[in-house]
């Protein structure tokens, strides 16, 4: 019969590296959940909102666009407000709008680089734990007189737990990192198009 391992035995076999990976995985999941909730609250309905703003700008109904911006709770509302208010000079108004857009994007980017770092280093931390486990297995083999290769096999199987833990942490971190970056890029592009169309609408209104 092969040696059976429960949760306690797995944790002991993984050592401090596995304990660190468990803590890192909890932090990673908490960060992903926090960013998900923030994105949902800050960008929810932004595509439809910006479409209405562009339609109002194209129709020259800028007061309607301003009213929509004030009622919108997401980050895009502040960018629209900055585009519609402030200095009358087009270039100055664009700079104000772009600063508001950069502030909105920076709010979305908060914590995303941490996810990227976790995704990059977690497999290496797991591999480091595995190397330590293999070294320990060969040390046990050297000190155990008459022991066969089965002892090494058990030690290596225990050590591979750390590699598996590293991958389990890295995979969701990579997926979340790519997902959030795609949403940020799409949101930033929509804001840029909206700024151009609102400024064009303001320019047309000024020449009437």
N, C-alpha and C positions, 0 to 999 in steps of 0.2 A: 504493500500500500504506500502511495506517495504521501508526502507530508502535506497536510491541509493547512491552509492559512485563512484565518478570519480577519476582520477589520483591524483588530488590535495587533495581530502579527504583521499585517501589511504595513501599518504605521511604524511599528518598531523596525521592520526591515528597511523601510525607506529612510529612516533617520531624520536628522535635522533638515536635509534638503527637501524631503517630501513634506515635512511640516511647513516649511517656507512656501512651497508650491501651493499647499492648501490655503494658506493665508492670502497668497497672491491671487488665487482663483476667486476667493470670496470678494476681494477688493475689485477685481476685474468685472465680475458680475454686477456688483453694486454700481460701478462706474457706468457700465453699459445701460443699466436700468435708469440711472439718473439722467444720462444723456438722451435716452429714448423719451422719457417724460418731458424733458426740456424741449426737445425738437418738436414733439407733438403739440406742446403748448405754444411754442414760439412761431412755428411755421405751419401749423394746421390751418388749412383753408387759404394759404397764401397764393396758390396758383389761381384759384377762382377770384380772390381779391384783386390780384394784379391784373387779371384779365378785365375786370370791371373798371379798374383805374385807367387802363389803356383805352378801353372803349369810351370812357368819359373824356379822356384827353383828345382822342381822335374826333369826337363830336363837339369839342370846344366847351364841354360842360365841366369846367374846372372847379366851380363851387361844389358840384356833386362829388367830385373826386376828393376834395378837402373834407367833406362830411363823412365820406366812406373811410378816409384815413383816420379821422378822430374816433370813429366807432370800432375800428379794427384793433384787437388786443395783441396781435403778433408783432414781430420785429419789423415787418414790412411797413406797418402803419407809420412808424417814426420816420422811415426813409421817405415815404410819400409826403409827409408833412414837411420835412426839411426841403424837399424839392419844390413844394408849392409856396413856401413862405421864405422870408429872409430877404436878402439883397435882390434888387431888380436886375442887376447885370447878369447875363446868361452864364458867363464863365464863373463868377462868384457863386451863383446859385448851384451850378454843377459841382463845384468844389464842396459846397456845404452838403449836397446830396451824397456825394461820394464818401465824405467823412462819416455821415450817418450810416451809409451802407457798410463801410469798413468796421464800424462799431458793432453793427448787427452780426456781421460774419465772424468777428472775433469772439462774440458771445457764443456762437455755435461751435467754434473751434476749440473752446476751452475744454481740456481733458482729452481731446482726440489724439494729441501727440503722445500722451501717456499710454493710450491703448496701443499705438504703434510700437512704442518701446517695449511693452509687455509682450506683444506678438513676436518681436524680434529676439528678445533675450530668454523667454521662457523655455524654448527647446534646448538652449545651451545650458541653462541651469539644470534642467532635467538630465542632460547628457553628463554634466559634471557629477551629479549624484550617482549616475550609473557607473562612471569610471571609479568613483570612490568605493562603490559596492563591489565591483569586480576585483579591485585591489584587495579589499577585505576578504573576498572569497578565496583568492589565491594564498593570502596570508594564513587563513584558516586551514587550507589544504597542506601548507608547508608545516604547520604546527601539529597537525593531526596524524599521528603515526598509523600507517596502514589504511588510511582513508582512500577511497576510490574517487573516480571522476564524478560520481553522483553528488558528492559534497560541493564541488565547484558548480555543477549544474544548478543546485538549489540556490547557491549564493548569487549566481548570475541572474536567475529568474527573479530573485528578490530585487536585485539592482535595477533590472529593467523597469521596475515599477516607477522609478523616477523619470525615465524617458517617456513612459506613457503619460505620466502626470504633466510633464512639460508640454506635450502635444495637446492634451486636453485643455490646458490653459491657453495655448497659442491659437488654436483653431477658432474659437469664438471671438478672440481678440482681433484676429485678422479679418474675419467676416464683418464684425462691427466697425472696424476702422475703415474698411472699403465702403461699407454702406453709408456711414455718416459723411465721409468725404464726397461721395457722389451726390448726396442730398445738399451739402454745402455748395458744391460747384453749380448745381442746377439752380439753387436759390439765388446765388450771386449773379448768375447769368440773367435770371428773370428780373432782378433788381436793376441791372444795367440797362436792359431793354426798356423797362418802365421809366427810368430816369430820362432816357433819350426821348421817349414819346411824350412825356409830360412837358419837358422843356420845349419840344417842338410845338405842342399845343399852346404853351404860354407865348411863344414867339408869334404864332399865327393870330392869337387873340390880341396881342399888342399892335399888330399891323392893320387891324380892322378899323 
